[in-house]
Each structure stands twice: as structure tokens, then as C-alpha cells.
């Protein structure tokens, strides 16, 4: 298993809190008991992502069979968007835009950190390619740092990231 360097103490605290609140397995024999949506709902650091998934009507999809690899932005990642952007995105008339953004964070299949290599690309559900970067032990996707990796769900895996990835258009 690859190890990911953490850039700061706050990032380390966030990573520990993320792992502790996600509760990845019921026991070692049955595997993960929660799906991707249930993991996110149970994590206070992903509440903005949950609100966006609800606004985009993607709950049933991300709670479905999968498997999916989800690059999940933290609340801090959403808060870093320009002022007013998040509020604007969550309006019902902007549902299509939210769907485009969120589906950029989802890749079909289950991609664990050990499967990642520097420069590899993966096609997201919205059709755009994501590029993985690995430098000095730090992993990123489209420049967004992976701060917690390999959080397994019953229908895939979640990698928590520190930036919202925006579509090229």
C-alpha cells in the first residue's frame, strides 16, 4: 500500500477525523457495510458534498451497485470556491451544472491508491479525463491533493480531496 505524505498538521487532523468518522467496515470478514452516500452522510467534513449530491439528485446513483471511485471534496474545498459560487450552484436552476461538477469527481470502477501511477488518466462519469499526479509521495487528481485514500465502501472507494475539481467548460 502506498503512503501519502500529509502537508500540514491540520491536514493530518482532517485525515484522522475522516477515517474515524467513515467507519469503513462492519468487521474484517464481511467487508464495508456502508455505501458511498452513507459514508459521506456520516462524515461532518463531507456535509457540503452531501448537500450538492442531493441538489443534483445523484443520491440513488451513488448509493447504487457501482463500483465507483469517488474523489470527495471536503467542506473546506467547497468553501474555497469564489464567494457565492456554492450558493449559486445549489439553486434548482443550476442542477445541470452541479451534475457536471459532481460527475467529474466519479470514475466507474474501484480504483485503490495502489492502482495509481503518475501521469495516468481515468475517464470520469461526465466524460472528461482526470489526471493522477504522484510527486514525492504525494498523490493528486487534477492538481487536487488526496488527503485520505482508500476509504472502502460497499459499492466502491472514496478518496478525500482538498479542492473541488471543475469541468474544463
C-alpha positions as CSV (number, residue, x, y, z in Angstrom):
1,X,0.0,0.0,0.0
2,X,1.3,3.4,-0.9
3,X,1.6,6.0,1.8
4,X,0.6,9.6,1.2
5,X,2.6,12.4,2.8
6,X,0.5,15.0,4.6
7,X,1.5,18.6,4.1
8,X,0.4,20.0,7.4
9,X,-0.9,19.3,10.9
10,X,-4.4,20.5,10.0
11,X,-4.4,18.1,7.0
12,X,-3.3,15.3,9.3
13,X,-6.0,16.0,11.8
14,X,-8.6,16.1,8.9
15,X,-7.3,12.8,7.6
16,X,-7.6,11.1,11.1
17,X,-11.1,12.6,11.6
18,X,-12.1,11.4,8.2
19,X,-11.0,7.8,8.8
20,X,-12.5,7.7,12.3
21,X,-15.9,9.0,11.2
22,X,-16.2,7.0,8.0
23,X,-16.2,3.6,9.7
24,X,-15.1,1.6,6.7
25,X,-16.0,-1.9,7.8
26,X,-18.6,-3.8,9.9
27,X,-16.0,-6.5,10.5
28,X,-13.0,-7.8,8.7
29,X,-14.9,-10.7,7.1
30,X,-18.0,-9.1,5.7
31,X,-16.2,-6.1,4.1
32,X,-17.5,-2.5,4.1
33,X,-21.1,-2.2,5.2
34,X,-21.9,1.4,4.1
35,X,-22.2,2.6,0.5
36,X,-20.6,5.8,-0.7
37,X,-23.5,8.0,0.2
38,X,-23.8,6.6,3.7
39,X,-20.1,7.1,4.3
40,X,-20.4,10.8,3.2
41,X,-23.5,11.4,5.2
42,X,-21.7,10.0,8.3
43,X,-18.8,12.4,7.9
44,X,-19.3,16.0,9.0
45,X,-16.3,17.0,6.8
46,X,-18.3,16.0,3.7
47,X,-21.6,17.6,4.5
48,X,-21.3,20.2,1.7
49,X,-20.7,17.3,-0.8
50,X,-23.8,15.6,0.5
51,X,-25.8,18.7,0.0
52,X,-24.5,19.0,-3.6
53,X,-25.3,15.3,-4.3
54,X,-28.8,15.9,-3.0
55,X,-29.2,19.0,-5.1
56,X,-28.1,17.1,-8.2
57,X,-30.4,14.2,-7.5
58,X,-27.5,11.8,-7.5
59,X,-28.1,10.1,-4.2
60,X,-29.7,6.9,-5.7
61,X,-26.9,6.7,-8.3
62,X,-24.1,6.9,-5.8
63,X,-25.9,4.6,-3.4
64,X,-26.3,2.1,-6.3
65,X,-24.4,-1.0,-7.2
66,X,-21.3,0.6,-8.6
67,X,-18.5,0.1,-8.3
68,X,-17.4,3.7,-8.2
69,X,-14.3,5.6,-7.3
70,X,-15.2,9.0,-5.8
71,X,-12.8,11.8,-5.3
72,X,-14.7,13.6,-2.5
73,X,-14.0,17.3,-1.8
74,X,-14.1,18.4,1.8
75,X,-16.2,21.2,3.1
76,X,-13.1,23.4,3.1
77,X,-12.6,22.6,-0.6
78,X,-16.1,23.9,-1.3
79,X,-15.6,26.9,0.9
80,X,-12.5,27.8,-1.1
81,X,-14.7,28.4,-4.2
82,X,-15.2,32.1,-5.0
83,X,-17.7,33.8,-2.8
84,X,-21.3,33.0,-3.8
85,X,-20.4,30.1,-6.1
86,X,-21.6,27.3,-3.9
87,X,-24.9,29.1,-3.1
88,X,-25.4,29.7,-6.8
89,X,-24.6,26.0,-7.7
90,X,-27.1,24.7,-5.1
91,X,-30.0,26.6,-6.7
92,X,-32.5,24.3,-8.5
93,X,-32.0,26.1,-11.8
94,X,-28.3,25.1,-11.8
95,X,-28.8,21.4,-11.3
96,X,-27.2,20.5,-14.6
97,X,-24.0,22.4,-13.7
98,X,-23.8,20.7,-10.3
99,X,-24.3,17.3,-12.0
100,X,-21.5,18.1,-14.4
101,X,-19.2,19.1,-11.5
102,X,-20.0,16.1,-9.3
103,X,-19.8,13.5,-12.1
104,X,-16.3,14.8,-12.8
105,X,-15.4,13.5,-9.3
106,X,-16.6,10.0,-10.1
107,X,-14.8,7.3,-12.1
108,X,-16.5,3.9,-12.9
109,X,-14.8,1.0,-11.2
110,X,-12.9,0.7,-8.0
111,X,-9.5,2.4,-8.1
112,X,-7.4,1.9,-5.0
113,X,-4.3,4.0,-4.3
114,X,-2.0,1.1,-5.2
115,X,-3.6,1.2,-8.7
116,X,-2.5,4.9,-9.2
117,X,0.6,5.9,-11.1
118,X,2.0,9.3,-12.0
119,X,0.5,10.7,-15.2
120,X,-2.2,8.1,-15.6
121,X,-5.6,9.2,-16.7
122,X,-9.1,8.0,-15.9
123,X,-12.3,8.8,-17.7
124,X,-14.8,10.4,-15.3
125,X,-18.5,9.8,-15.5
126,X,-19.0,13.2,-17.1
127,X,-16.7,12.3,-19.9
128,X,-13.6,14.3,-19.0
129,X,-10.3,12.7,-18.2
130,X,-8.8,13.1,-14.7
131,X,-5.0,13.0,-14.4
132,X,-3.3,11.4,-11.5
133,X,-0.1,13.0,-10.2
134,X,2.4,11.5,-7.7
135,X,5.2,13.6,-6.6
136,X,7.5,13.0,-3.6
137,X,4.9,10.6,-2.2
138,X,2.0,13.0,-2.5
139,X,-0.9,12.0,-4.7
140,X,-3.2,14.3,-6.5
141,X,-6.0,14.2,-9.1
142,X,-6.2,17.2,-11.5
143,X,-4.0,19.0,-9.0
144,X,-6.3,18.4,-6.0
145,X,-4.4,16.7,-3.2
146,X,-5.6,13.4,-2.0
147,X,-5.7,13.8,1.8
148,X,-7.3,10.4,2.7
149,X,-7.2,7.4,0.4
150,X,-8.7,4.0,0.1
151,X,-11.8,4.6,2.2
152,X,-13.7,1.5,1.1
153,X,-17.5,1.4,0.6
154,X,-19.8,-1.5,-0.2
155,X,-20.1,-0.1,-3.7
156,X,-16.6,1.3,-4.4
157,X,-14.0,3.5,-2.8
158,X,-13.6,7.1,-1.7
159,X,-10.5,9.3,-1.8
160,X,-11.0,12.6,0.1
161,X,-9.5,15.6,-1.8
162,X,-8.7,19.2,-0.8
163,X,-10.1,21.0,-3.9
164,X,-13.2,21.0,-5.9
165,X,-12.3,19.9,-9.5
166,X,-14.1,22.0,-12.1
167,X,-15.0,20.9,-15.6
168,X,-13.0,22.4,-18.4
169,X,-16.0,24.0,-20.0
